[in-house]
Amino acid sequence: MAEGKDKVDLICANLDCRIAETGKCVEGIETGKCPHFGHAPTDVSKADSENSETSEGVRLPGADTLVVADAAGLLRAGDTRVIAIIGPSDAGKTSLIASLYDLFQEGPVSEIEYARSHTLHAFELACHDARAASRRNVPHINRTPRGEVRFYHLDLGGGPAGTAITLVMADRAGEEYRGAADDASIVAAFPEVCRADSLTVLVDGERLLDAGARHNLRSEITMILQALVDGGAVQTGQRLALVLTKMDLIQASPNRERTEGDFADLRANIARLFGHAFPIIRAFKVAASPKSDAVQRGAGVPDLLTFWLQPAVPPPTSSPARPVFARAIARLRPLEELGDAK
């Protein structure tokens, strides 16, 4: 009976507290002094909802993701690279962005140093569930909600970034890019694609491993790119990165060789179909948020970052053809002909 009572009493309204498992308060407070101890989580969540502006919590001005108008202001401020990260749902867009931010927590990345960001809170929210502090058994990244495109911002310097470069990364729900494959007219509402210096198309490594899903995935990627080209979103000089994600799963799979071969075939097919639209097409392999220790978090991301910092390819300049005239003296009739005419 006492044992059952202990289990009932060991509850806490703080969702991060694991006192029922560890017997210790997550904040290090004695149970008798903790205001949350002994209350069900629903009690506090209800109170919090009454005191907060939204169910998602208080939004911090100047630290959340940027809207189009905010991103446009950054473009006018200095040397900027806009990256459109494109791919179906769950391909790993937010994971890729979060892993780049996490890499800068440890120091320079490929000699590139972090300077500042207007979206620090957004980065922290994206990274939280992939960290040990979240108390999750495996890393997790929330999916991007549907709606207006949002932007993450980093100011960088050093190495390939030179004195200073502003990096703006667009994050849009994968369902919206997938919808473009069915209706190319909607790409006019993708300003991040039209303005991008580089397009980054993510190929979901987990789906490519699946023998039943891999053919649909390759077709989906091709149709999304075709819609962007046909809809007029792709601009002259934009560079294309084709990125195979979730390499931790691929390396641990017996189908690794076949999967990497499928990716190589996809890259060759993209080059054949869209080589006229993209002057540079590069392939990358990353493990942004691995679910095991077999692959380091952010593997392959530094190489991709270096690619992102390069500018769009300028259009070729050719001098207008000038008509070739014969020298004036060559147009004169020979003197003997003039004499005959007289």
C-alpha positions in Angstrom: 0.0 0.0 0.0 2.8 2.4 0.9 4.5 1.6 -2.4 1.4 2.6 -4.3 1.2 5.8 -2.3 4.8 6.7 -3.2 4.1 6.3 -6.9 1.1 8.5 -6.7 3.0 11.2 -4.7 6.0 11.2 -7.0 4.5 13.4 -9.7 5.6 16.9 -10.8 3.9 19.6 -12.9 7.3 20.4 -14.5 7.3 18.4 -17.7 11.2 18.3 -17.7 11.3 16.7 -14.2 11.8 12.9 -13.9 11.4 12.6 -10.1 9.3 9.5 -10.6 12.2 7.8 -12.3 15.2 9.3 -10.4 13.7 10.3 -7.1 15.4 13.8 -7.5 14.0 17.2 -8.4 15.3 18.4 -11.8 15.9 21.8 -10.2 17.6 20.5 -7.1 14.8 21.7 -4.7 13.5 19.7 -1.8 10.1 18.2 -2.6 8.5 20.0 0.3 9.6 23.4 -1.1 9.1 22.8 -4.8 5.9 24.5 -6.0 5.4 22.0 -8.8 5.8 18.8 -6.8 2.7 16.7 -6.3 0.7 18.5 -9.1 -0.2 16.9 -12.3 1.3 18.4 -15.5 -2.2 19.5 -16.7 -2.6 21.7 -13.6 0.4 23.9 -14.5 -0.2 23.8 -18.3 -3.7 25.2 -17.8 -2.4 28.0 -15.6 0.4 28.7 -18.1 -2.0 28.9 -21.0 -4.0 31.6 -19.1 -0.8 33.7 -18.5 0.8 33.3 -21.9 -0.1 35.0 -25.2 -0.1 31.8 -27.2 -0.1 28.1 -26.6 3.5 28.0 -28.0 4.8 30.4 -25.3 5.9 34.0 -25.5 7.6 35.0 -28.7 10.8 36.9 -28.4 11.1 39.9 -30.8 14.3 40.0 -32.7 15.1 36.3 -32.0 12.5 34.3 -33.9 12.7 33.2 -37.6 12.4 36.1 -40.1 9.6 36.8 -42.5 10.2 37.9 -46.1 10.3 41.6 -45.3 12.9 41.0 -42.5 15.1 38.9 -44.8 14.9 41.6 -47.6 16.3 44.1 -45.1 19.4 41.9 -44.6 19.9 41.6 -48.4 20.2 45.4 -48.6 22.6 45.6 -45.7 25.6 43.9 -47.3 27.1 40.8 -49.0 24.4 38.1 -48.6 23.9 34.5 -49.7 20.3 33.2 -49.8 19.9 29.5 -49.6 16.6 27.8 -50.6 16.5 24.3 -48.9 14.0 22.2 -50.9 12.7 18.7 -50.3 9.7 16.5 -49.4 8.5 16.2 -45.9 10.8 14.7 -43.3 13.8 14.9 -45.6 15.8 16.8 -43.0 15.5 20.5 -43.8 15.2 21.8 -40.2 17.8 19.2 -39.0 20.3 20.5 -41.5 19.8 24.1 -40.3 19.9 23.2 -36.7 23.1 21.1 -37.1 24.9 24.0 -38.7 24.1 26.2 -35.7 25.2 23.4 -33.3 28.6 23.1 -35.1 29.3 26.8 -34.5 28.8 26.2 -30.7 32.1 24.3 -30.8 34.1 26.8 -32.8 34.9 27.7 -36.4 33.6 25.5 -39.2 36.0 25.1 -42.1 37.8 28.3 -40.9 34.5 30.1 -40.9 33.6 31.9 -37.7 30.2 32.8 -36.3 29.6 36.6 -35.8 26.0 37.1 -34.8 22.4 36.0 -35.6 19.0 37.6 -35.4 17.3 34.2 -35.0 19.1 32.7 -32.0 15.9 31.7 -30.2 14.6 30.0 -33.4 17.9 28.1 -33.7 17.7 27.0 -30.0 14.1 25.8 -30.5 15.1 23.8 -33.5 18.1 22.2 -31.7 16.5 21.5 -28.3 14.9 18.1 -29.0 18.2 16.8 -30.6 20.2 17.5 -27.4 20.6 15.5 -24.2 18.9 18.2 -22.3 15.6 17.3 -23.9 15.8 13.9 -22.2 14.7 12.1 -25.4 15.9 8.6 -26.1 16.7 9.5 -29.7 17.3 12.9 -31.4 14.2 14.5 -32.7 13.5 17.6 -34.8 10.0 19.1 -35.2 8.6 19.4 -38.7 8.3 22.8 -40.4 4.6 23.9 -40.2 2.8 24.8 -43.4 2.4 28.5 -44.1 4.6 31.4 -45.1 8.3 30.7 -45.6 10.6 31.6 -42.7 14.3 32.4 -42.6 17.2 31.6 -40.3 20.1 34.1 -40.2 23.8 33.9 -39.6 26.5 36.5 -40.0 29.8 34.8 -40.7 33.4 35.8 -41.3 36.8 34.2 -42.0 37.9 31.6 -44.5 35.5 31.3 -47.5 33.3 33.9 -45.8 36.0 36.6 -46.2 35.6 39.7 -44.2 31.8 39.3 -43.7 28.9 37.4 -45.3 25.3 37.2 -44.3 23.8 33.7 -44.7 20.0 33.5 -45.0 18.5 30.0 -45.0 14.9 29.5 -46.1 12.7 26.9 -44.4 9.3 26.0 -45.9 7.1 23.0 -45.3 8.0 20.1 -47.6 4.3 19.6 -48.5 4.3 22.9 -50.3 7.3 22.0 -52.5 5.6 18.7 -53.2 2.4 20.5 -54.2 4.4 22.4 -56.9 5.0 19.1 -58.6 1.2 18.9 -59.2 0.7 22.6 -60.0 3.7 24.5 -61.3 1.9 27.8 -61.1 2.2 27.9 -57.3 6.0 28.4 -57.5 5.4 32.1 -58.1 4.6 32.2 -54.4 8.1 30.9 -53.5 10.2 34.1 -53.2 13.1 32.2 -51.5 13.6 30.2 -54.7 13.6 33.1 -57.1 16.1 35.1 -54.9 18.4 32.2 -54.0 22.0 32.1 -54.9 22.0 28.3 -54.4 19.2 25.8 -54.4 19.7 22.8 -52.0 17.6 19.8 -52.8 17.5 17.2 -50.0 17.2 13.5 -50.9 15.8 11.5 -47.9 18.4 8.7 -47.2 15.9 6.7 -45.2 13.4 6.6 -48.1 16.1 5.9 -50.6 17.0 2.8 -48.4 13.5 1.5 -48.7 13.2 -0.7 -51.8 9.5 0.2 -52.1 9.8 4.0 -51.7 13.1 4.7 -53.5 11.5 4.9 -57.0 8.8 7.3 -55.9 11.4 9.5 -54.1 13.5 9.9 -57.2 10.5 10.7 -59.3 9.3 13.2 -56.7 12.7 15.1 -56.6 12.7 15.3 -60.4 9.1 16.6 -60.6 9.8 19.3 -58.0 12.8 20.5 -59.9 10.8 20.4 -63.2 8.0 22.5 -61.6 10.5 25.1 -60.4 12.0 25.4 -63.8 8.7 25.4 -65.7 7.2 27.8 -63.3 9.9 30.4 -63.8 11.3 30.3 -60.3 14.8 29.2 -61.3 17.0 32.1 -62.3 20.1 32.4 -64.4 23.3 31.5 -62.6 21.8 29.7 -59.6 23.9 26.8 -58.3 22.3 23.5 -57.3 23.4 21.2 -54.4 21.9 17.7 -54.3 22.2 16.5 -50.7 21.8 12.9 -49.5 20.6 13.0 -45.9 20.6 10.6 -43.0 24.0 9.0 -43.8 24.1 7.4 -40.4 21.2 5.1 -41.4 22.7 4.4 -44.8 26.2 3.5 -43.4 24.6 1.1 -41.0 22.5 -0.6 -43.6 23.3 -3.7 -45.7 21.8 -1.9 -48.6 24.4 1.0 -48.4 26.0 0.2 -51.8 22.7 0.0 -53.6 21.5 3.2 -52.0 24.6 5.2 -52.8 24.4 3.9 -56.4 20.8 5.1 -56.6 21.9 8.5 -55.4 24.7 8.6 -58.1 22.1 7.7 -60.7 19.8 10.4 -59.6 22.5 13.0 -59.6 23.4 12.0 -63.2 19.8 12.2 -64.3 19.4 15.6 -62.7 22.5 16.9 -64.5 21.1 15.5 -67.8 17.7 17.0 -67.4 18.6 20.4 -65.7 22.1 21.0 -66.7 20.9 23.9 -68.9 19.2 25.6 -65.9 22.0 25.2 -63.4 25.6 26.0 -64.4 27.0 24.1 -61.3 25.5 20.9 -59.8 27.2 19.3 -56.8 26.4 16.3 -54.8 26.8 16.1 -51.0 26.2 13.5 -48.2 25.4 14.6 -44.7 24.3 13.2 -41.3 22.8 16.4 -39.7 21.2 14.7 -36.7 22.3 11.1 -36.5 20.3 8.8 -34.2 23.4 6.9 -33.1 27.1 7.6 -32.2 28.3 5.8 -35.3 28.4 9.1 -37.3 29.4 12.5 -35.9 26.6 15.1 -35.7 26.8 17.4 -38.6 29.0 15.1 -40.8 29.3 16.6 -44.3 27.7 19.9 -43.3 31.0 22.0 -43.4 31.5 21.1 -47.1 28.0 22.1 -47.9 28.4 25.4 -46.0 31.5 26.2 -48.1 29.4 25.6 -51.2 26.6 27.9 -49.9 29.0 30.8 -49.4 30.0 30.9 -53.0 28.0 33.5 -55.1 25.7 32.7 -58.0 27.4 32.3 -61.3 27.3 35.6 -63.2 25.8 35.5 -66.7 28.3 35.2 -69.5 29.4 38.5 -71.0 29.9 38.6 -74.7 30.7 41.6 -76.8 28.1 42.4 -79.5 29.2 41.3 -83.0 30.4 44.2 -85.1 30.1 44.3 -88.9 33.4 43.9 -90.6 33.9 46.5 -93.3 36.4 46.4 -96.0 39.1 49.0 -95.7 38.1 52.2 -97.5 40.9 52.0 -100.0 39.8 48.6 -101.0 36.5 49.9 -102.1 38.1 52.2 -104.7 38.0 51.0 -108.2 41.4 50.3 -109.8 42.8 53.4 -111.6 42.9 51.5 -114.9 39.1 50.9 -114.6 38.6 54.6 -114.0 40.6 55.4 -117.1 38.5 53.0 -119.2 35.3 54.6 -117.9 36.5 58.0 -119.3 
